[in-house]
């Protein structure tokens, strides 16, 4: 497989979260479903129509301004923005989030080889922790060290990567960063560590 060579030369593997470990839509579409159900309960709106609108909007344009667009379409009071935002942080999902199968295999091999496994998470820590709690880790969580870029400068700044390297007594040439975006790649370049795009696995 595409990752096997890295298992021989690297000691630490830094993974991103969204779109690296799992498809972000699996989280957001469930949040939208719960919000639609909430609006049906509180305002007697058509939950089926709301979730259909939000799903189509997400697939075409992404999550940007989702509440504003939905509120305009269904005449939803602005006060419900708070509930919408809160659901992102504390939603209890109907379905567990599943790791990409190829990424799960990679992480399992890292553990078998007794290498170090890190998660470097971008975004609102409360929301990201909620995702992490609802991922099906298949036992990997006990081997995982989690760091948040919110505690450092945002990517592509390298403070978080430097901290991981220092705290875990690693050398830069022993690190592999696994991401999915140009920003992830630029962060790795700035930090002087090797980069691997998750798209090569998927």
N, C-alpha and C positions, 0 to 999 in steps of 0.2 A: 504493500500500500504506500501512498504518497508520503506518509510520515515516518516510515521505518528507519530511514537514514538518520533522522534527528535523534532517535532514541539512543544511538551509539555515541553521539557527540555532545549532547546537551544534558544539563543537570536540572535546569529550571524551566518551566513552561508557563507563560503568562497568557491566559485566555481573556478575551472580552466576554460580555454577556449577551446583549441583544444582537440577534442575527449571527452570532458566533456559536453559541451553545444551543440555541433554539430559535425558531421563527417568531419574531416579536408579535406578529399578527395573532398568534395563538393566545397571547395574553390580552391584547387590546380588544379583540373581537368579543372575548368573554366579558370584559369590563363594559363594553357597549351593550351587550345583552343584559347585564345586570342593571345598567342605568335605564334601559328601555322598560324593563320590568318594574323598576322603581317609579318611573313616570306613569306607567299604567295604574299602579297602586295608588299613587298620591293625587294624580290629576285625571285619571280615567282616560288617558291617551291610548292610542293603538300601538301596543308594544311591537307587534309584527311589522308594522309600517316603519316605525322608528329604527329598529335594528336593520331592516332591509336598506333603509336610506344610509345609515352609518356605515354599514358594510360596503356598500357600493362606493360611497365617498372615500372610505379608507383605501380600497383597492385601486381607485383612480388617482387620488391626490395625496394619500398618506394621512397621518393623524393631525396635521396642522389645523388649528382653529375648529376642531371637530364640534366642540360644544356650541360655539357661535353659529356655525352652519346649521346644526340640528335645531337649535333654539329658534332660529329664523324660520326654518321650514315648518316647524310644528307649533310655533308661537309659545315657546317655553319661557317662563319667567327667568330673568337673569340670576335670581337668588339661588337657582339650582346648579349654577356653576360650581358652588362650593361642594355640593354632593357629588357632582361629576368628578371633580379633582380628588376628593376624598376616596372615592372608589378606586382610583388608580393606586392609592397607598394602602388600602386595607381590604380590598375585595377578596372574598373567599370564593375561589373559582369553582364552577361546576365540574371542571375536568382538570386533572393534573397537567402541568407543562412537561413535554417530553423532549429530551435532548435529541439533536440530530444523531442518527444511528452511527454515522461515520465518526463524529466527534466523540460520542460515547466510547467507541472502540479505541480511539486514540488515547483518551484519558485513562481507560482501563489498562492499556499497555504501559503508559507512564507510571502508573501505580505498581504494576507487576515488576517493572524495571527499577523500582525504588527511587525514582526521580521525584522532584518537587513540583507540586501542582498549585498554581496561583490563579486567582480570579481578580482582575482589575476592572472595576465597575464604574461606568460613566453614568451621570444623571442623578436625579433626586434619590438620596440614600433610602428614604422611607419606602418609596415605590419599588426600588430595586431589591431591597430586602424582602419585600412581599413576594416578588417574583422568585427569588432564591428559595424561599420557604416552600413554594408550591411547585418547584421543579422535582421531577422524579430522578433522583441522583443515582439510584442503583447501588447505594453504599459508598459512593465516591466522596460524599460530603465530609467524612471523617479524615480525609487526606488533603482537604482543600483549605488554603489560606486565602482570605478575602480582604481586598483593599478597595478603597473608594477614592476616585480622583477628586471628589468634592473636598477631601482633606488636604489637597495639594492644588497646584495650578492646573488648569484644564489642559487636556491634550491640545496641541502636540508638545506642550511642556513636559519635561522628563522627570520632574520631582518624584512622582509616584514610582516610576521604574527604578530610579536611583535608590529610593528607600527600600524597595523589595530586594534589590541586589545587596545593599549594605546589611539589612536586617538578617538576611539569610546566608550571608557570607559566601556569595557567589561572584564569579567573574563575568564580565559582559559577554565574553565569547562562549559562555556556558548557557546563555539565555536564548530562548526562542519566544517571540511574541506572536500570538495567533489572533488575527483580527479580520475585518471584512471591508474596511473603508480606507480611502486615501489618507484620512486623518490618523488612523491606526498605523499605517505604514510610515507616515512622516514622523510620528512619535518614536517608532522603533529606530528609524534612521538617526534622529536627533540624539537618541540614547546610546547609539552605537551597538545595538543588538540586532540579531538576525530576525527577519520578519517572514511570516508564512500566512498567505491568504487562505481563509477557511473555504473559499470557493473551490480550491483545488481538491478539497475532500468531498465536497457535496455534489 
